[in-house]
Amino acid sequence: MAKENNKKGWRPGRNLLTLILVFLILLVITLLIYIPTTIVSNYKAGHVEYFQDVSSVTDIANVYNKDEITYYDNSSDYKEWNIKLEAYQYTDVYEGLFNADDYNKRVETKETDSDGNETTSVKYENEFSGDKINFSITISLPEEKTDLSDYQTISSNYVIYAGLSTATNWIADHSVYSSTIKFTSNNITSSKTLTGKTITCKASYPAKRTICWPVVKNVDSPDVYLYLYYKDSKGYSHQAVIRYEYKEYMTENTIGAIVNPH
């Protein structure tokens, strides 16, 4: 009877193929842990909120309540007031392609009080003094309204409090205009333009931050957020935040613009 030749297939053991397979498995596991962990860490390092520095703006700080804010991602959706927000001047401090990895380091400090309550404070190390945007703003009545009978004054003759902020995630640009912008009844009915409202960004645009090497997140320009506070005729307060993109607040009359690297 002919003797059958039994060919043995590959089996794990002390051989080169096994070592390569083990190495590849460990590499895949490492990447599966490293990549999402790094992305989350870098996102957190660059995460900010609009008006997170509002405590430094006295009058707005007294009324600001993020739980009562109605947020408008598109400025065209806001109808309560006619608003014209324009950049009079954009000053780019130009630093090539701004690398947020070198600036605005987010540092969290956790503290526990005597009752065991834990609080987290956030500060930023090596903050950067970046691009400056000088705004003008006009707020007037919508066409269907002829007077301010639907509103109460907040204090003195002021009908609206307004504020300006930048908040760009990944690169930790969190800036706020240092004073409350106040509109009197005459400012509104006469459509007076208030000028000279300058925000200093904490980045030079365009900007970037490493997501997970070698992948980089590029940010071309800053969005600007307008905060509004007013009271209706019954004394109920209303708060809104409206987002404006770069292409919306930049006009043909704006002096300067973002300098793009060549």
Buried (B, 14 or more C-beta within 10 A) or exposed (E): EEEEEEEEEEEEEEEEEEEEEEEEEEEEEEEEEEEEEBBEEBBEBBBBEBBBBBEEBEBBBEBBEEEEBEEBEEBEEBEBBBBEBBBBBBBBBBBEEBBBBEBBBBEEEEEEEEEEEEEEEEEBEEBBEBBBBBBBBBBBBEEEBEEBEEBBBBEEEBBBBBBBBBBBBBBBBBBBBBBBBBBBBEBBBEEBBBEEBBBBBBBBBBBBBBBBEEEBBEBEBBBBBBBBBBBEEEEEEBBBBBBBBBEBBBEEEBEBBBBEEE
